[in-house]
Amino acid sequence: MKQTLTRPGAPSLWIDMAGAAPQADAPVSTGAPLERDLSVEVAVIGAGYSGLSAAYALQKRGVQTVVLDANPVGWGASGRNGGVVSSKFRLSFPAIERLHGLETAKTMHRLAHDGVRVVEQFIDEFKLDRARFEHTGSLRCAHTERAFTSIRAEAEWVKQKLGDTTMTVQSRAEVEHETGSKAFVGGVLSSDAGTILPLEYVRGLAAGLTRRKVDIYESTPVLEMIRSDGSGGVTLRTPNGTVRAKQVIVGTNAYSNLTPATAAYQRELVPFRSAMIATERLPAGLDDRLMVERRSYAETRRMMKWFRKVDGRMLFGGRDAFGKEGQTAGFDALERAMVELFPDLAGVRVEYQWSGYVGMTFNSLPHVGRSDGDTTFCLGYNGAGVAMASLLGQHAAALALGEKPELSLLAAPGLNPVPFHSLRAPGVRLVAGWYQFLDALGV
């Protein structure tokens, strides 16, 4: 296998595609840190999909809002993810029905597809052509006959019980023709899904809100949340200014531990490292054979790998429970897995490698709710954050204003820390090792 190379100065493919110095018409936010004291109705912490979506909903209601982020827009998961826009939860709809009943499954199904609609709305409303959203669908590829039977049954259940005809079964030959890989025995196509350039999307949202006079302050970590004695409201202390707000929305997700002010929200999650690699541009013949429909693709293993083509390159990603920031072992494992599924890529050079954290929850579902009378939060997208965070940020805004949106199983009555949270790192590695063992057995 050829040596993996990372292009100097390009931490990710998304950054390189966006460019270090965006064009004059490119979507960028203000970029300025907060250097004064403010008073607003609602302060949003986190300028990712969740926080910007919340700010959008508040601006539409005429509510004075400010957004604060410890880093530039797109620094976190919103600018690092694989750019898959999906209409699903980690917990399947048949499982939701078994645990909570059919009506709950119907509501959750609607919420999942609502997320895709919100992304489409943002693309149209803010004219985010640079985000390259394509409603091409997502193909789940079965690695064993047992897995194929399971996802085929799920597709039939969704059709019969929920009236959803967007999931169709593909044969081994169809999956091989579409993906260019002989590794799968069949698959299920979910047509209500798509792909996007995630960094362009989040930057575009920030730029659109800035044009609508929503103040977004980057490089402005919230160091402390100070509760008022009896009078209500919260004061957010930052390095060079304070923000006095009646309500606060926390949208920091898997990066909540960046400052003490939001560290409590990290205990709601098990952050899981996700790693990605991208190859050099594929030769024409190979480009014509692999992933001919330009969808997103995922396999059915518990330690799932996912892949798609971007800019004429293969993008290949997966969970990396055993790696840490700065280590290459996870990237090397991804390259081996990629070549195992696509042997023709053995001689193709890897040009990019990057990683970030996914917010996983104990019940495999996102959480949105109030942590106290002044603070609302939304987090835990379990790897499906492009669409779901775009949706739930708006619901968090509604909760902050005292409204009661339909949230079904996503409603959190308050913070509910993961049990034995201090043991999360060894626990994740133990579970991941067990999952890899089961995947190797094909069960």
N, C-alpha and C positions, 0 to 999 in steps of 0.2 A: 504494500500500500504506500502511496506517495506521502511525503511529509505534509502535514497540515500547515497551511500558512495563513496568517491573518494580515490583511492589508494595513500598513502603517497609517495611523490617523483615522481609521474607520472602525470604531467600536462595534458597529452593527451594519448590516446591509441597509437598514432603514435610514440611518444617519447619512450614509454615503449617498443614497438615492435622493434624500432631501437636500443635501448639500450643506457644507459648513456655513456658507454665506448665502441664505435664500435670496431668490430673485425679488425684484421690487413688488411683483404681484403675488408672491408666495405668502401662504398663511403663517404669520408669526405673531406672537403676543408681545406685550409691552416690554417684557424682559427686565423691568426696573424693580429693585427691591423697595420695600416700604421704608420711608425715612421721615415719617410724621405720625401724629396721633389722629385716629379716626373714630367716628361714631356712626354705626350703621344699624339697620334692622337685623340683618343676618350676615354672619361671617362664615365662610366655607373654608375648611382646611383641607388642602389637596386639590391640585389642578389637573387631575386625571379625568377619565370619562365620568366617574361618579360626581366629582366636585363641579365640573363644568356643566354637566347635565342639570345638576341642582341649581346652579347659577342661572342657567337658561330658563328653567321653570319659574324662578323667582323674578327674573327680569320681565318675563311675560306678564306677571301679575303686578308689576310696578313696584316691587319690593326692593329697597336700597340694599345692595349686596356687595361684598368684597370677597375675593378669592386669594388665599395665601398658600404658597408652596415653598418648602425648604429648598427646592431645586428648580431648574428650568422646566417649563411645560414639556411633558413627554419623557422626563428622566426615568420615571418608574415604569411599572408594568404597562401603562398605556402607550409607551413608546418602545417597548421591548418585545411585546407578545408576537405571536405568529400571524396575526391579522385574519383570524377566522371569525366570521359572523355567523353564529349558530343559533338554532331555535330549540335548545335542549337544556336539560339540567344533568348533572352527574348522576342523579338518581333517576332511573327510567320511569316513564309514565305508568307502565303496569305495576312497578314496585310501589309507586305512590298510591295507586288504586288499592293494592293489597293492604297497605298500612293505614290509609286514611279515607278510603271510599272513592267511588266513581266521580261524584260531584267535585271533590277536591282535585282529582286528576284532571278534570275538564278545565277547572279554573287555572291550574298550574300550566296546562297546555296552552291556554290563551295567553298567559303572562310570558311564556317562552317565546311565542311568535310575536307578541307585542314588542319585544326587544328588537327584533329585526326591523319591524315597522319604524321604530324610533330612529334607528341608524339611517334608514332610507329617507326619513323626514329631514334629518340633519344634513344629509348629503344634498338634498334638493334645496332646502331653505338657505343654506350657507354657500351653496354652489361650490362644493368641495371636490371639484374635478380631479385635483391632484391626488386625492385619496384613492382614486381608481377602484371604487367599489364595484364589484361584479357579482350579480345574483346568479351564480353558476351552480349552487348546490354543494353538498358535502357527501362524499361516499365513504361509508364505513366498511372496511375490508376484513373479512373473516379469515383468521389464520388457521382454524381447524373446523372440521365438520360440526363439532359440537357447538362452537361459537356461531357458525352459520345458522344452525337450527334455532339458536336462541334469538339472534337479531331478526331472522325471518319471522319468527313467532311474534316478536315485538311489533314489527311492521304491520302484520295482520291484525293484531290487537288494536293498534292505534287507528287503523282503518275502520274496524268493526265497532269499537266502543266510543271513539272520539270523532268519527266521521272525517278523519284526516286522510286525504288521498295523496299527500305530498311525499310519502315514503314508498319506494318501489324496490323490488328485489332484482338483483342482477346475478347472472350465472357466473361460473368460473371463467368461461370464455369471454364474457362481457367485461369482467373486471380485469382480466389479463390484457384484453385489447385496449381498455381505457388507461390502465396504469402503466402497462409495459412490464409488469412483474408477474412471474409465475408462482409467487409465494402464497397466493390467496385462493380459497376454494369457492368464493362467492362474496356478495356484499349487498348492502342496502343503501340506496341513494335517498337522501333527504333533500328535496328540491328547494325548500324554503331556508336557504343558507347561502353564504357567499364569502368573498374574500375582500380584503381592504389593505391599504398601506397604513398601518396603525399610527405611526408617528405623524404622517401628514394629516390623518383624521383628527388627532387630538390637537395638533397645532392649528388646524383649520377651525375647530370649535373655539379655541382660545381667541383667535383673531376675529372671528365673527362676533363674539361677545364683547371684545374690546371695542369694536366698531359701534356696538350698541351701548357704549358707555359703562360697561361693567369693568370695574378695576380689578386687574389680576396682577398680583405682586409675586414675582419669582425670587428665588434665593432669599426667602423670608421665612425662616423656621419659626414656628410658634413654640416658644420655650416654656411657657406656663399659661395655664388657664386659671384665672382668679375669679372665684365666685363672689358676687356681691352679697353683703350681709342684709338679707331681708328685702332688698329693693328689686331683686331680680336682675337678670342679665349677667354677662360674663365679660371680663377684660382679658384679652389675649396679649401677652407680652412677647415681642419680637426683639431682635438685636437693636433696632434703631427706631422703634415706634411701638405704639400700642393701638389695639382696636377694641373699642367698646361696642358690644353687640347684644341685642335682646335675645337672639338665638344663635346657636352654633351648629353647623353640620360638619361631621368628621367623615372624610372620604379618603383616608390614607391607606386602607386595606393592608396588604402584606408588608408595607413599609411604615407601619404605625410606630415602630420602635425607634425611628430616627430622632425623636425628641421625647423628653419625659412627659410633655403635655398630652401626647396621644398614646403613650406606651400601654395604657390599660386596654386599649382596643386590640393590641397585638395578642393578648391572651385569649381572645375570642377565636383565634386562628391557629392553624399549623402551617407556617410558611414552607412551601415546597419549591425547591430550586427547579427551574425549567431551563433547559439549554437548547441552543439552536446552532446549526451550521448552514452555510450557503456555499454552493460550488461556484467555480468560474462559469461563464456562459457556456452552455452546452453546444457541442458541434451540431450542425443543422440536422443531420440524420438522426442523432440521438434525441434531439429536441422534438422531432416529429413523432417519435415512438413513445415518449413518456408523458403520461398525464395529459392526453390529447384534448380533454374538455376543460382544462384550466380550473378544475374544482379544488377544494381542499379534501384531503384524504386522511383517514386515521385507521389504525388497525385495532383489533379487538383484544389484544393482550392486556392484562391488568396493568403492566408497566408499558402503557401505550406509547407508540411512536406515531407521529403525524408528519405529513409532507405535502408539498405543493410546489408548483413552478412560479417563480417571480423573476421578471426581467430576463427571461431566458435561462435562469439558473434553477437548480434543485435546492429547495429549502427543506431541511429535515430537522425535526425537533422531538424532544421527549423529556420526561421527568428525570431528574438527576439527583436522587436521594443521597447518593454517596459522595458527590462532589461538593467542593466549596469554591467560593469566589477566588479566582486567581489560579485554580488548578485546571489542568488540561485533561485529566482522566475521563471526565464526562464527555468532553468533545470527541476524544478518541473512540470512546464506546459508541457514540452516535455515528461516527464515520464507518465503523465496522458494521453496525446495524444497517446503515444505508446501503452499503455494498452487498450485504447478505440479501436484502430485498431486491436490489437492482444491481446485479453483477456487472452490467455494462458501465457502471460508474467507477469501477476500480481504478481506472487511469485518469479520472477527472479530479482536478485540483480543488481543494476546499479553500476559499478565499476569505470567508468570514466565520467568526464564531463569537457568540455572546450568550449571556444568560441573565436571568432575573428570577423574582420570586412570585409564586402563585399563592393566593390566599385560599387555603383549604379549610373547611369547617367540619366539625364533628358529625353533623348530620348530612353532609354532602350537599347542602343547599345554601344559597346566599341569605344574609341576614340584614334586615333593615328595621330600625325601630328607634326608640328613645332610650338613652342611657340615664337621663334625668330630666327634670323639667325644662332645662335650658339647652339640652344637647341631643341631637339626632345623629345616627350613624348608618352607614351602609357599607357592607364588606362581604368577603368570602364568596367569590364568584366561581371558584373551583375549576378554573381553566376555561370558562365561557364568558369572559368579562366584557368583550367588545360590545355585544348587544345588551347583556343583562345590566352592566354598570350604566350604560346609556339610558336604560329604562329606570333603574332603581334610584338613580340620582334625583330624578324628577319626583318619584314617590317620597324620597327623604325630604325634599322641599315641601311637599304637601303636608307631611307629618309635622315639620317645623312650624308650619302656619296653623296647626290645629285641625287640619283636615283629616279625613279617614279613608284613604284609598284602599281598594281591594288588594290585599297582599297574600291572602291564604297562608301557606306554610312558610312564606318568606318573612312574615311579621315576627319580630323579636320583641318579647316583653321587656327586655333590658339586656344588659351584658350578661353573658353566661359563659364564663371562662372554660376552656377545654380542660378536662380533668388531668391532673398531674402535668400541667403545662411545662414545668421546668424539665421534664423528661422527654420533651417532644422530639429533640434531635435524635437520640438513640432509639426512641420509639419509631420514628419515621424510617430509620435505617432497618430496623427489625422487620417492620411490616413490608417494606420494599423488598428485602431479601426473601421473605416468604412468598411474595407475589412473583418474584422472578423464578423461584423454585416451582411454583404451580404452573407458570407459563412454560417452563422447560418441559414439564410433564404433559402439557397440552390439555390440562383440565381447567 
